[in-house]
Amino acid sequence: MSDMRDELRTMFAGLTGHDADGIWSAPGRVNLIGEHTDYSGGFVLPFAIDRRALLALGLRDDGVLRVASTFSDEVFELPVAELCAAQADGRLGGWSAYPLGVAWALGEFGADLDAVPGVDLLIDSNVPVGAGLSSSAAIESAVAIALDEVWRLGLSRQTLALVGQRAENDVVGAPTGIMDQSASLLSRPDAAVFLDCLSLESEIVPLGFADAGLAVLVIDTGVMHAHSTGGYRERRESCEAGAAALGVAMLREVGVDELDRARRILDDVTFRRVRHVVTENQRVLDTVKLLRSEGPAAIGELLDASHRSLRDDFEVSVPELDLAVDTAIGNGAIGARMTGGGFGGSAIALVPVDTVSRVQVAVDGAFAEHGFGAPETFVVRPSDGAHREP
C-alpha cells in the first residue's frame, strides 16, 4: 500500500503541478452472508478486504472540481456549483459518475455546493472491477470521507454511506442497497459488520479466521457483472411486488414461519424470490450467533445453503460460480458461496489455511476442463474501513 501511495502522490504532482493535500483510502468488501437482503430492509454481514481504492486530493482556489484516475485517460472537470445542473441534465456519466455523484450527493445531504472550495481528485484502486467486491463503493467511500474532511461537513460514517448509496442509485443508476458503502466505511480489522439495513444500526462481530486456521479464498470467475443492468433491477422489483402482495412494506417483516402463506398467495417465481430473502435473513442471524458461540469453523453449512438459495430461488448465479463453489467444497473448503450481486463476479470459500493451494489448483483445473476462462484466486483478510492515509 505504501508503494501505491507514493506512486499516486507522484502522479498527482505531475498532473496538477502541486502536491496533494492528503491521501484517503477505502476498501472493497466481501459479503460473508446476506445477499440481496439489503434493499428489503434485511440483515447483512460483510467485511472489508485488503484491497483498496486510493484518492489523492488537492484543494483549488477556483471552485472547479477536477477528477482523473490511473485507469483512464479521461479527465473530467466542472465548477462544483454546477453539479446539480449537470446531474439534472444527465451530464454525469461514465466512470466519473462515481466520484462526481458523491460530490453531488453531499449537496443533497446539506453541503453548500456554492460555497465549498474546488478540488483536484486522482483515483487509483486495486479492487478488481466487476468481480462482486464493490470496487464502486470503495471509490465512493474514499471520495466521501475525503470531501467530508476538506469541506468540513462533519457527517457521520452512517450518513456518508447514505451519500454513497444516493450517488449509486441516482447518478450511476444502479438500484443497490446500503450494504457496500456501510462495509467500506464501518469495517474493522478481523471483524465483520452486522448491519440492520432497516434501522441502519450496526455491530462489529469478530471473525477470528486466522486464529481458527482458516482463510477466505476469493475465486474471481472473470465473468463481468453490472448492477445497473436489468437482472439486478428485476430481482429488486420482484421483491417489492412480493412485499406488496403480502401486505408489508418490506420483506424484512416476513418471517420463515410465514412462507406457507406466501406460497399460497404468490406466483412461483415471486415466491422463490421472497423465500430467498426471508431465509437468507435467518441465515445471517444464525451465522452471527454461531460466530459468537462456536467460531467460524461452524458456519460452513450456512454458506453452502446461501449459495443454493441464490442459485435456485433467486437465480443470480452462473455456471462458473456454481463450478467454483462445488469444486472448492469438494477439495476441502468448509463452506462456499457466490458473493455480491451475482450474474458473474466472485465466489468465496472458507478454507483451512493448509488447503488453500489445493483448492486453487482444483478450481483452475475444473475451469479449464469445462472450457471456461481462467479464474483469478486470492486470499483476502478482514481489514480496516475507510480512512485518511499517513
KOLDO-795150 format. One record per residue (C-alpha): residue in one letter; x, y, z; residue number from 0. Coordinates in steps of 0.5 Angstrom, whole numbers, plus 500, padded with zeros to 3 digits. Layout:
REM residues N
+------+-----+-----+-----+-------+
| guse |   x |   y |   z | dolum |
+------+-----+-----+-----+-------+
|    A |   X |   Y |   Z |   NUM |
...
+------+-----+-----+-----+-------+
END
This chain:
REM residues 390
+------+-----+-----+-----+-------+
| guse |   x |   y |   z | dolum |
+------+-----+-----+-----+-------+
|    M | 500 | 500 | 500 |     0 |
|    S | 506 | 505 | 501 |     1 |
|    D | 508 | 504 | 494 |     2 |
|    M | 501 | 506 | 492 |     3 |
|    R | 501 | 512 | 496 |     4 |
|    D | 508 | 514 | 494 |     5 |
|    E | 506 | 513 | 486 |     6 |
|    L | 500 | 517 | 487 |     7 |
|    R | 503 | 523 | 490 |     8 |
|    T | 508 | 523 | 485 |     9 |
|    M | 503 | 522 | 479 |    10 |
|    F | 498 | 528 | 483 |    11 |
|    A | 504 | 533 | 483 |    12 |
|    G | 505 | 531 | 475 |    13 |
|    L | 498 | 532 | 473 |    14 |
|    T | 497 | 538 | 478 |    15 |
|    G | 503 | 542 | 479 |    16 |
|    H | 503 | 542 | 486 |    17 |
|    D | 503 | 537 | 492 |    18 |
|    A | 497 | 533 | 494 |    19 |
|    D | 494 | 536 | 501 |    20 |
|    G | 493 | 529 | 503 |    21 |
|    I | 491 | 521 | 501 |    22 |
|    W | 485 | 518 | 503 |    23 |
|    S | 483 | 510 | 502 |    24 |
|    A | 477 | 506 | 503 |    25 |
|    P | 477 | 498 | 502 |    26 |
|    G | 473 | 494 | 497 |    27 |
|    R | 469 | 488 | 501 |    28 |
|    V | 467 | 481 | 501 |    29 |
|    N | 460 | 480 | 504 |    30 |
|    L | 460 | 474 | 508 |    31 |
|    I | 453 | 472 | 508 |    32 |
|    G | 447 | 476 | 507 |    33 |
|    E | 446 | 477 | 499 |    34 |
|    H | 440 | 481 | 496 |    35 |
|    T | 437 | 483 | 503 |    36 |
|    D | 440 | 490 | 504 |    37 |
|    Y | 434 | 493 | 499 |    38 |
|    S | 429 | 489 | 503 |    39 |
|    G | 431 | 492 | 510 |    40 |
|    G | 434 | 486 | 512 |    41 |
|    F | 441 | 484 | 515 |    42 |
|    V | 448 | 483 | 512 |    43 |
|    L | 455 | 481 | 515 |    44 |
|    P | 460 | 484 | 510 |    45 |
|    F | 467 | 485 | 512 |    46 |
|    A | 473 | 490 | 509 |    47 |
|    I | 478 | 487 | 505 |    48 |
|    D | 486 | 489 | 504 |    49 |
|    R | 484 | 491 | 497 |    50 |
|    R | 483 | 499 | 497 |    51 |
|    A | 481 | 505 | 493 |    52 |
|    L | 486 | 511 | 494 |    53 |
|    L | 485 | 518 | 493 |    54 |
|    A | 490 | 524 | 493 |    55 |
|    L | 486 | 531 | 494 |    56 |
|    G | 489 | 538 | 493 |    57 |
|    L | 485 | 544 | 494 |    58 |
|    R | 484 | 549 | 489 |    59 |
|    D | 482 | 556 | 489 |    60 |
|    D | 478 | 557 | 483 |    61 |
|    G | 471 | 553 | 485 |    62 |
|    V | 473 | 547 | 480 |    63 |
|    L | 472 | 540 | 481 |    64 |
|    R | 477 | 536 | 477 |    65 |
|    V | 477 | 528 | 477 |    66 |
|    A | 482 | 524 | 474 |    67 |
|    S | 484 | 517 | 475 |    68 |
|    T | 490 | 512 | 474 |    69 |
|    F | 486 | 507 | 470 |    70 |
|    S | 483 | 512 | 465 |    71 |
|    D | 486 | 518 | 460 |    72 |
|    E | 480 | 522 | 461 |    73 |
|    V | 480 | 528 | 466 |    74 |
|    F | 473 | 531 | 468 |    75 |
|    E | 472 | 538 | 471 |    76 |
|    L | 467 | 543 | 472 |    77 |
|    P | 465 | 548 | 477 |    78 |
|    V | 463 | 545 | 484 |    79 |
|    A | 457 | 550 | 484 |    80 |
|    E | 454 | 547 | 477 |    81 |
|    L | 454 | 540 | 480 |    82 |
|    C | 446 | 540 | 481 |    83 |
|    A | 445 | 543 | 474 |    84 |
|    A | 450 | 537 | 471 |    85 |
|    Q | 446 | 532 | 475 |    86 |
|    A | 439 | 534 | 472 |    87 |
|    D | 442 | 535 | 465 |    88 |
|    G | 445 | 528 | 465 |    89 |
|    R | 452 | 530 | 464 |    90 |
|    L | 455 | 526 | 470 |    91 |
|    G | 456 | 519 | 467 |    92 |
|    G | 462 | 514 | 465 |    93 |
|    W | 467 | 512 | 471 |    94 |
|    S | 467 | 520 | 473 |    95 |
|    A | 459 | 519 | 476 |    96 |
|    Y | 462 | 515 | 482 |    97 |
|    P | 466 | 521 | 485 |    98 |
|    L | 462 | 527 | 482 |    99 |
|    G | 456 | 523 | 484 |   100 |
|    V | 459 | 523 | 491 |   101 |
|    A | 460 | 531 | 491 |   102 |
|    W | 453 | 532 | 488 |   103 |
|    A | 450 | 527 | 494 |   104 |
|    L | 454 | 531 | 499 |   105 |
|    G | 450 | 537 | 497 |   106 |
|    E | 443 | 533 | 498 |   107 |
|    F | 446 | 532 | 505 |   108 |
|    G | 447 | 539 | 507 |   109 |
|    A | 454 | 541 | 503 |   110 |
|    D | 453 | 548 | 500 |   111 |
|    L | 456 | 547 | 494 |   112 |
|    D | 456 | 554 | 492 |   113 |
|    A | 461 | 556 | 498 |   114 |
|    V | 466 | 550 | 498 |   115 |
|    P | 473 | 550 | 495 |   116 |
|    G | 474 | 547 | 489 |   117 |
|    V | 479 | 540 | 489 |   118 |
|    D | 483 | 536 | 484 |   119 |
|    L | 482 | 529 | 485 |   120 |
|    L | 486 | 523 | 483 |   121 |
|    I | 484 | 516 | 484 |   122 |
|    D | 487 | 509 | 484 |   123 |
|    S | 485 | 502 | 486 |   124 |
|    N | 487 | 495 | 487 |   125 |
|    V | 480 | 493 | 488 |   126 |
|    P | 478 | 488 | 482 |   127 |
|    V | 473 | 491 | 478 |   128 |
|    G | 466 | 487 | 476 |   129 |
|    A | 468 | 482 | 481 |   130 |
|    G | 463 | 483 | 486 |   131 |
|    L | 468 | 486 | 491 |   132 |
|    S | 465 | 493 | 491 |   133 |
|    S | 470 | 497 | 487 |   134 |
|    S | 465 | 502 | 486 |   135 |
|    A | 463 | 503 | 494 |   136 |
|    A | 471 | 503 | 495 |   137 |
|    I | 472 | 509 | 490 |   138 |
|    E | 465 | 513 | 493 |   139 |
|    S | 467 | 512 | 500 |   140 |
|    A | 474 | 515 | 499 |   141 |
|    V | 471 | 521 | 496 |   142 |
|    A | 466 | 522 | 501 |   143 |
|    I | 471 | 522 | 507 |   144 |
|    A | 476 | 526 | 504 |   145 |
|    L | 471 | 531 | 501 |   146 |
|    D | 467 | 531 | 508 |   147 |
|    E | 474 | 533 | 511 |   148 |
|    V | 476 | 538 | 507 |   149 |
|    W | 470 | 541 | 506 |   150 |
|    R | 469 | 541 | 514 |   151 |
|    L | 462 | 538 | 513 |   152 |
|    G | 462 | 533 | 520 |   153 |
|    L | 458 | 528 | 517 |   154 |
|    S | 458 | 521 | 521 |   155 |
|    R | 460 | 515 | 517 |   156 |
|    Q | 453 | 512 | 517 |   157 |
|    T | 451 | 519 | 513 |   158 |
|    L | 457 | 518 | 509 |   159 |
|    A | 454 | 511 | 507 |   160 |
|    L | 448 | 514 | 505 |   161 |
|    V | 451 | 519 | 501 |   162 |
|    G | 455 | 514 | 497 |   163 |
|    Q | 448 | 510 | 496 |   164 |
|    R | 445 | 516 | 493 |   165 |
|    A | 450 | 517 | 488 |   166 |
|    E | 450 | 510 | 486 |   167 |
|    N | 442 | 510 | 486 |   168 |
|    D | 441 | 517 | 483 |   169 |
|    V | 447 | 518 | 479 |   170 |
|    V | 450 | 512 | 477 |   171 |
|    G | 443 | 509 | 476 |   172 |
|    A | 445 | 502 | 480 |   173 |
|    P | 439 | 500 | 485 |   174 |
|    T | 443 | 498 | 490 |   175 |
|    G | 442 | 498 | 498 |   176 |
|    I | 446 | 501 | 503 |   177 |
|    M | 451 | 495 | 505 |   178 |
|    D | 457 | 496 | 500 |   179 |
|    Q | 458 | 503 | 503 |   180 |
|    S | 457 | 501 | 510 |   181 |
|    A | 462 | 496 | 510 |   182 |
|    S | 467 | 500 | 507 |   183 |
|    L | 466 | 506 | 512 |   184 |
|    L | 465 | 502 | 518 |   185 |
|    S | 469 | 496 | 518 |   186 |
|    R | 475 | 494 | 523 |   187 |
|    P | 481 | 489 | 522 |   188 |
|    D | 479 | 482 | 524 |   189 |
|    A | 472 | 483 | 524 |   190 |
|    A | 465 | 484 | 520 |   191 |
|    V | 460 | 489 | 520 |   192 |
|    F | 453 | 486 | 522 |   193 |
|    L | 448 | 491 | 519 |   194 |
|    D | 441 | 492 | 520 |   195 |
|    C | 439 | 495 | 513 |   196 |
|    L | 432 | 498 | 516 |   197 |
|    S | 435 | 502 | 522 |   198 |
|    L | 442 | 502 | 520 |   199 |
|    E | 444 | 500 | 527 |   200 |
|    S | 451 | 496 | 526 |   201 |
|    E | 455 | 492 | 531 |   202 |
|    I | 462 | 490 | 530 |   203 |
|    V | 463 | 482 | 530 |   204 |
|    P | 470 | 479 | 531 |   205 |
|    L | 471 | 474 | 526 |   206 |
|    G | 477 | 470 | 528 |   207 |
|    F | 479 | 467 | 522 |   208 |
|    A | 487 | 467 | 523 |   209 |
|    D | 486 | 464 | 530 |   210 |
|    A | 482 | 458 | 527 |   211 |
|    G | 487 | 457 | 522 |   212 |
|    L | 482 | 459 | 516 |   213 |
|    A | 483 | 463 | 510 |   214 |
|    V | 478 | 467 | 506 |   215 |
|    L | 479 | 465 | 499 |   216 |
|    V | 476 | 469 | 493 |   217 |
|    I | 475 | 466 | 487 |   218 |
|    D | 474 | 471 | 481 |   219 |
|    T | 471 | 468 | 475 |   220 |
|    G | 472 | 473 | 471 |   221 |
|    V | 465 | 474 | 469 |   222 |
|    M | 464 | 481 | 469 |   223 |
|    H | 457 | 484 | 472 |   224 |
|    A | 454 | 491 | 473 |   225 |
|    H | 449 | 493 | 478 |   226 |
|    S | 446 | 498 | 473 |   227 |
|    T | 444 | 492 | 468 |   228 |
|    G | 437 | 489 | 468 |   229 |
|    G | 438 | 483 | 472 |   230 |
|    Y | 439 | 486 | 479 |   231 |
|    R | 433 | 491 | 478 |   232 |
|    E | 428 | 486 | 476 |   233 |
|    R | 430 | 482 | 483 |   234 |
|    R | 429 | 488 | 487 |   235 |
|    E | 422 | 490 | 483 |   236 |
|    S | 420 | 482 | 485 |   237 |
|    C | 422 | 483 | 492 |   238 |
|    E | 418 | 490 | 492 |   239 |
|    A | 412 | 486 | 489 |   240 |
|    G | 412 | 480 | 494 |   241 |
|    A | 412 | 485 | 500 |   242 |
|    A | 406 | 489 | 497 |   243 |
|    A | 402 | 482 | 496 |   244 |
|    L | 404 | 480 | 503 |   245 |
|    G | 402 | 487 | 506 |   246 |
|    V | 408 | 489 | 508 |   247 |
|    A | 413 | 495 | 507 |   248 |
|    M | 419 | 491 | 506 |   249 |
|    L | 421 | 483 | 506 |   250 |
|    R | 424 | 484 | 513 |   251 |
|    E | 418 | 484 | 516 |   252 |
|    V | 416 | 477 | 514 |   253 |
|    G | 419 | 471 | 518 |   254 |
|    V | 420 | 464 | 516 |   255 |
|    D | 414 | 462 | 519 |   256 |
|    E | 410 | 466 | 514 |   257 |
|    L | 413 | 462 | 508 |   258 |
|    D | 407 | 458 | 507 |   259 |
|    R | 402 | 463 | 507 |   260 |
|    A | 407 | 467 | 502 |   261 |
|    R | 407 | 460 | 497 |   262 |
|    R | 399 | 461 | 497 |   263 |
|    I | 399 | 468 | 495 |   264 |
|    L | 405 | 469 | 490 |   265 |
|    D | 406 | 466 | 484 |   266 |
|    D | 412 | 461 | 483 |   267 |
|    V | 418 | 466 | 481 |   268 |
|    T | 416 | 471 | 486 |   269 |
|    F | 415 | 466 | 492 |   270 |
|    R | 422 | 464 | 491 |   271 |
|    R | 425 | 471 | 491 |   272 |
|    V | 421 | 472 | 497 |   273 |
|    R | 424 | 465 | 500 |   274 |
|    H | 431 | 467 | 499 |   275 |
|    V | 431 | 474 | 502 |   276 |
|    V | 427 | 471 | 508 |   277 |
|    T | 431 | 465 | 509 |   278 |
|    E | 438 | 469 | 508 |   279 |
|    N | 436 | 474 | 513 |   280 |
|    Q | 435 | 468 | 518 |   281 |
|    R | 442 | 465 | 516 |   282 |
|    V | 445 | 472 | 517 |   283 |
|    L | 442 | 472 | 524 |   284 |
|    D | 445 | 464 | 525 |   285 |
|    T | 452 | 466 | 523 |   286 |
|    V | 452 | 472 | 528 |   287 |
|    K | 450 | 467 | 533 |   288 |
|    L | 455 | 461 | 531 |   289 |
|    L | 461 | 466 | 530 |   290 |
|    R | 460 | 469 | 537 |   291 |
|    S | 458 | 462 | 541 |   292 |
|    E | 463 | 457 | 537 |   293 |
|    G | 467 | 461 | 532 |   294 |
|    P | 468 | 461 | 524 |   295 |
|    A | 469 | 453 | 523 |   296 |
|    A | 462 | 452 | 525 |   297 |
|    I | 459 | 457 | 519 |   298 |
|    G | 460 | 453 | 513 |   299 |
|    E | 453 | 450 | 512 |   300 |
|    L | 450 | 456 | 512 |   301 |
|    L | 455 | 459 | 507 |   302 |
|    D | 453 | 453 | 503 |   303 |
|    A | 446 | 454 | 504 |   304 |
|    S | 446 | 461 | 502 |   305 |
|    H | 449 | 459 | 495 |   306 |
|    R | 444 | 454 | 494 |   307 |
|    S | 438 | 459 | 495 |   308 |
|    L | 442 | 464 | 491 |   309 |
|    R | 443 | 459 | 485 |   310 |
|    D | 436 | 456 | 486 |   311 |
|    D | 431 | 461 | 489 |   312 |
|    F | 434 | 468 | 487 |   313 |
|    E | 437 | 465 | 480 |   314 |
|    V | 443 | 470 | 480 |   315 |
|    S | 449 | 465 | 480 |   316 |
|    V | 452 | 463 | 473 |   317 |
|    P | 455 | 456 | 471 |   318 |
|    E | 462 | 459 | 473 |   319 |
|    L | 460 | 461 | 480 |   320 |
|    D | 457 | 454 | 481 |   321 |
|    L | 463 | 451 | 479 |   322 |
|    A | 468 | 455 | 483 |   323 |
|    V | 463 | 453 | 490 |   324 |
|    D | 463 | 446 | 488 |   325 |
|    T | 470 | 445 | 487 |   326 |
|    A | 472 | 449 | 493 |   327 |
|    I | 467 | 445 | 497 |   328 |
|    G | 470 | 438 | 494 |   329 |
|    N | 477 | 440 | 496 |   330 |
|    G | 477 | 442 | 503 |   331 |
|    A | 473 | 448 | 504 |   332 |
|    I | 469 | 448 | 510 |   333 |
|    G | 464 | 453 | 506 |   334 |
|    A | 463 | 457 | 500 |   335 |
|    R | 458 | 461 | 496 |   336 |
|    M | 458 | 467 | 491 |   337 |
|    T | 459 | 474 | 494 |   338 |
|    G | 456 | 480 | 491 |   339 |
|    G | 450 | 482 | 487 |   340 |
|    G | 451 | 476 | 482 |   341 |
|    F | 450 | 475 | 474 |   342 |
|    G | 458 | 474 | 475 |   343 |
|    G | 463 | 476 | 479 |   344 |
|    S | 466 | 472 | 485 |   345 |
|    A | 465 | 466 | 490 |   346 |
|    I | 468 | 466 | 497 |   347 |
|    A | 471 | 460 | 500 |   348 |
|    L | 472 | 459 | 507 |   349 |
|    V | 478 | 454 | 507 |   350 |
|    P | 483 | 451 | 512 |   351 |
|    V | 490 | 455 | 511 |   352 |
|    D | 494 | 449 | 509 |   353 |
|    T | 489 | 447 | 504 |   354 |
|    V | 489 | 454 | 500 |   355 |
|    S | 493 | 452 | 495 |   356 |
|    R | 490 | 445 | 494 |   357 |
|    V | 483 | 449 | 492 |   358 |
|    Q | 487 | 454 | 488 |   359 |
|    V | 490 | 448 | 484 |   360 |
|    A | 483 | 444 | 483 |   361 |
|    V | 479 | 451 | 481 |   362 |
|    D | 484 | 452 | 476 |   363 |
|    G | 483 | 445 | 473 |   364 |
|    A | 476 | 445 | 473 |   365 |
|    F | 475 | 452 | 470 |   366 |
|    A | 480 | 449 | 464 |   367 |
|    E | 476 | 442 | 464 |   368 |
|    H | 470 | 446 | 463 |   369 |
|    G | 473 | 451 | 458 |   370 |
|    F | 472 | 457 | 462 |   371 |
|    G | 477 | 463 | 462 |   372 |
|    A | 482 | 462 | 468 |   373 |
|    P | 480 | 465 | 474 |   374 |
|    E | 484 | 469 | 479 |   375 |
|    T | 484 | 466 | 486 |   376 |
|    F | 487 | 470 | 492 |   377 |
|    V | 486 | 470 | 500 |   378 |
|    V | 483 | 477 | 503 |   379 |
|    R | 484 | 479 | 510 |   380 |
|    P | 478 | 483 | 514 |   381 |
|    S | 481 | 490 | 514 |   382 |
|    D | 480 | 497 | 517 |   383 |
|    G | 475 | 501 | 514 |   384 |
|    A | 476 | 508 | 510 |   385 |
|    H | 481 | 513 | 513 |   386 |
|    R | 486 | 518 | 512 |   387 |
|    E | 493 | 515 | 510 |   388 |
|    P | 499 | 517 | 513 |   389 |
+------+-----+-----+-----+-------+
END
